[in-house]
């Protein structure tokens, strides 16, 4: 005859099952919570790295002394980049003028099996085609027609080395010593387009394949090294209706034409930005970016990363 379980044994088994169930539920909850945290951290870290990589590749083409910080998006307060700043309580917009790197690289010549530069970056100040009276500059080794094709394609026909538009900027590779750099690069020009006497960006078009013609005031002092630029860029954190920040890249605008970044094209770089810091020391720019990830209705995971860009 089989012996049945006693009431005490059944109660003990139920108690043990309850204890094990409580422990198991707690462990499962902790495992699930760790999974959510790991997932949020991975997403935030990936977003940071992708964003910083885009920023680094973009800023590698900056003309170093052209960078500024802007305190508000309406542009009434700007300065050079010398201090670390936070978008929630100070300067929050980073802007630089880029040299036209793709147009300088030029095109591949299959016959010569080599790259032919679009613009060489070198001026021959003693050549007969360099003339102050004619406002022309001779740039040996250039293929300005090809440079123009590339610039027009990248700017969606908003910038050109053609005489009818002539809004590509020539900037000498030495910072101007006689005027404020903000006025020299045209950052304030939108406030009063007629006040351009301190502008040191020379608007040019291609007179022929190796000669540039200046359309505004010819430089009093010319140097043999130059850069061509067709755009500035801006990194702008913008507050959303839910109180969060998104980081945008603005491009394809020209401050030497009295334009601001709001006249350019806008691209989303990252969402849920908590901090965007930047400073410049000589040439390199240090950027620190922080993002947060939302979990269960609250922002729990904050990830930060830094990048020094030369």
C-alpha positions in Angstrom: 0.0 0.0 0.0 1.5 3.4 -1.0 1.8 6.0 1.6 0.3 9.4 0.7 1.9 12.8 1.4 1.1 14.4 4.6 -0.3 17.8 4.9 2.9 19.1 6.3 4.9 17.8 3.4 2.6 19.4 0.9 2.9 22.7 2.7 6.7 22.5 2.8 6.8 21.7 -0.9 4.5 24.7 -1.7 6.6 27.0 0.4 9.8 25.8 -1.4 8.2 26.3 -4.8 7.1 29.8 -3.7 10.6 30.7 -2.6 12.2 29.3 -5.7 9.6 31.1 -7.9 10.3 34.4 -6.1 14.0 34.0 -6.5 13.7 33.0 -10.1 11.4 35.9 -11.0 13.8 38.3 -9.4 16.7 36.8 -11.4 14.7 36.9 -14.6 13.8 40.5 -14.0 17.5 41.4 -13.3 18.6 39.5 -16.4 16.0 41.3 -18.5 16.9 44.7 -17.0 20.6 44.1 -17.8 19.7 43.1 -21.3 17.8 46.4 -21.7 20.7 48.4 -20.3 23.2 46.6 -22.5 21.0 47.2 -25.6 20.6 50.9 -24.7 24.3 51.3 -24.1 25.1 49.6 -27.4 22.7 51.8 -29.3 24.0 55.0 -27.7 27.6 54.1 -28.2 27.1 53.2 -31.8 25.2 56.5 -32.4 28.1 58.4 -30.8 30.8 56.8 -32.8 29.0 57.2 -36.1 28.2 60.9 -35.3 31.8 61.7 -34.3 33.2 59.9 -37.3 31.0 62.1 -39.6 32.1 65.2 -37.7 35.8 64.2 -37.9 35.7 63.6 -41.6 33.9 66.9 -42.2 36.2 69.0 -40.0 39.3 67.5 -41.5 38.7 69.8 -44.4 38.3 73.0 -42.3 40.4 76.0 -43.0 41.7 76.2 -39.4 41.5 79.9 -38.6 38.0 80.3 -40.0 36.1 78.4 -37.2 33.8 80.3 -34.8 31.3 79.6 -32.0 27.9 81.1 -32.0 25.9 81.7 -28.8 22.4 81.6 -30.2 20.8 80.3 -33.4 19.8 83.8 -34.5 23.5 84.6 -34.7 23.7 87.8 -32.7 26.6 86.7 -30.5 29.7 84.9 -31.8 33.4 84.6 -31.0 36.5 82.6 -31.9 36.8 79.1 -30.5 39.1 79.3 -27.4 37.0 77.9 -24.5 35.0 74.8 -23.7 31.3 75.6 -24.0 28.0 73.9 -23.3 24.9 74.4 -25.5 22.6 74.7 -22.5 24.4 77.7 -21.0 26.7 79.3 -23.5 27.9 79.0 -27.1 26.2 76.1 -28.8 26.9 76.3 -32.5 30.2 75.4 -34.1 30.9 76.7 -37.6 33.9 76.5 -40.0 34.6 77.2 -43.6 35.8 74.1 -45.5 38.2 74.1 -48.4 36.9 72.4 -51.5 38.8 69.2 -51.0 37.1 67.1 -53.7 37.6 69.8 -56.3 41.2 70.1 -55.3 41.7 66.3 -55.7 40.3 66.7 -59.2 39.8 63.8 -61.6 41.6 60.7 -62.7 43.2 60.9 -66.2 43.3 57.4 -67.6 45.8 58.3 -70.3 48.3 59.7 -67.9 47.3 57.2 -65.2 47.3 59.9 -62.5 45.0 62.3 -60.6 44.9 65.8 -62.2 44.1 68.4 -59.6 41.2 70.8 -60.0 42.8 73.7 -58.2 46.5 73.5 -57.3 46.5 75.8 -54.2 49.5 77.6 -55.6 49.7 81.1 -57.2 52.4 82.5 -59.4 52.5 86.1 -58.3 55.1 87.0 -60.9 53.4 85.5 -63.9 52.1 87.9 -66.6 48.5 86.6 -66.0 48.7 87.8 -62.4 47.6 91.4 -62.5 46.3 93.7 -59.9 44.8 96.1 -62.5 43.0 93.2 -64.2 42.2 91.6 -60.8 43.5 88.2 -62.0 45.6 85.5 -60.3 47.5 82.8 -62.2 47.4 79.3 -60.5 49.8 76.9 -62.3 48.9 73.2 -62.4 45.2 73.9 -62.0 42.3 72.6 -64.1 39.6 75.1 -63.1 37.0 73.8 -65.6 37.1 70.4 -63.8 37.1 72.0 -60.4 34.0 73.9 -61.4 32.2 70.7 -62.5 32.9 69.1 -59.1 31.9 72.2 -57.1 28.7 72.6 -59.0 27.8 69.0 -58.5 28.5 69.0 -54.8 26.7 72.3 -54.2 23.7 71.3 -56.2 24.5 74.2 -58.6 24.4 76.7 -55.8 28.1 77.5 -56.2 30.2 78.0 -59.3 33.4 79.2 -60.8 31.5 80.6 -63.8 31.4 84.3 -64.4 27.7 84.5 -64.1 27.7 83.3 -60.5 31.3 83.7 -59.2 30.5 82.9 -55.6 33.4 80.5 -54.8 35.7 82.0 -52.2 39.5 82.2 -52.4 41.1 82.4 -49.0 44.9 82.8 -48.4 46.4 80.1 -46.2 47.7 82.7 -43.7 45.1 84.3 -41.4 44.7 88.0 -42.0 46.6 90.1 -39.4 45.0 93.5 -40.0 41.3 92.7 -39.4 39.1 90.7 -37.0 38.8 87.1 -38.2 35.0 87.1 -37.8 34.6 90.1 -40.2 37.4 88.8 -42.5 35.5 85.5 -43.1 32.2 87.2 -43.6 30.5 85.7 -40.5 28.8 89.1 -39.7 28.1 90.1 -43.3 24.4 89.0 -43.2 23.8 91.8 -40.7 24.8 94.4 -43.2 25.8 93.1 -46.7 27.2 96.4 -47.8 29.7 96.5 -44.9 32.3 94.3 -46.6 35.4 96.4 -46.4 37.1 94.0 -44.0 36.1 90.9 -46.0 39.2 88.7 -46.8 37.3 86.1 -48.8 37.8 86.9 -52.5 35.0 85.8 -54.7 36.4 84.4 -57.9 35.6 82.8 -61.2 37.7 80.9 -63.8 38.8 83.2 -66.6 40.5 80.2 -68.1 41.8 76.9 -67.0 44.6 78.4 -64.8 43.5 81.9 -64.2 41.1 83.2 -61.5 39.5 86.6 -61.7 38.5 88.4 -58.5 35.1 90.1 -58.5 35.3 92.0 -55.2 38.2 94.1 -53.9 41.5 92.7 -55.1 43.9 91.8 -52.2 46.4 94.5 -51.1 48.7 91.7 -50.2 48.6 88.4 -52.0 50.3 85.1 -50.9 51.3 82.2 -53.0 49.3 79.6 -51.1 45.5 79.6 -51.2 42.4 77.5 -50.7 39.1 77.6 -52.6 35.9 77.2 -50.6 32.3 76.8 -51.7 30.6 76.2 -48.4 30.8 76.6 -44.6 29.3 74.0 -42.2 27.6 74.3 -38.9 26.9 71.8 -36.1 23.8 72.9 -34.4 22.0 71.2 -31.4 18.3 72.1 -31.7 15.7 71.7 -28.9 12.6 69.6 -29.8 9.0 70.0 -28.6 9.5 67.2 -26.1 12.5 68.9 -24.5 15.1 66.7 -26.1 17.9 67.9 -28.4 18.9 66.8 -31.8 22.2 67.5 -33.5 22.1 68.8 -37.1 24.7 69.4 -39.7 24.1 72.5 -41.9 26.0 72.9 -45.2 26.0 74.5 -48.6 25.9 78.1 -47.5 28.4 80.9 -47.9 28.9 83.6 -45.2 30.9 85.7 -47.6 27.7 86.0 -49.6 25.8 87.3 -46.5 24.3 83.9 -45.8 23.9 82.0 -42.5 23.6 78.3 -41.9 19.8 78.7 -42.0 20.2 79.4 -45.7 21.9 76.0 -46.2 20.9 72.4 -46.3 20.1 70.5 -43.1 20.9 66.9 -42.1 20.2 65.1 -38.9 23.3 63.7 -37.2 22.1 62.4 -33.8 19.1 62.3 -31.5 18.8 62.7 -27.7 21.9 64.9 -27.2 22.5 65.8 -23.6 25.8 67.8 -24.1 27.8 69.2 -27.0 31.2 70.7 -26.0 33.9 72.0 -28.2 37.1 74.0 -28.0 40.0 74.8 -30.3 43.7 75.1 -29.5 45.6 76.3 -32.5 44.6 73.8 -35.3 43.0 70.8 -33.5 39.4 71.0 -32.2 38.3 68.9 -29.2 34.7 67.8 -29.3 32.8 66.0 -26.5 29.4 64.7 -27.3 26.9 63.0 -24.9 23.8 61.1 -25.7 21.1 59.4 -23.6 18.9 56.4 -24.3 15.3 56.1 -23.2 14.2 53.0 -21.3 10.8 52.4 -19.7 9.7 56.0 -20.0 12.8 57.5 -18.5 16.3 58.4 -19.7 18.6 56.0 -17.9 21.8 55.5 -20.0 24.1 58.5 -20.7 27.1 57.9 -22.9 29.9 60.4 -23.7 32.8 60.3 -26.0 35.6 62.7 -27.1 37.4 63.2 -30.3 40.4 65.4 -31.2 40.2 66.6 -34.8 43.2 68.0 -36.6 
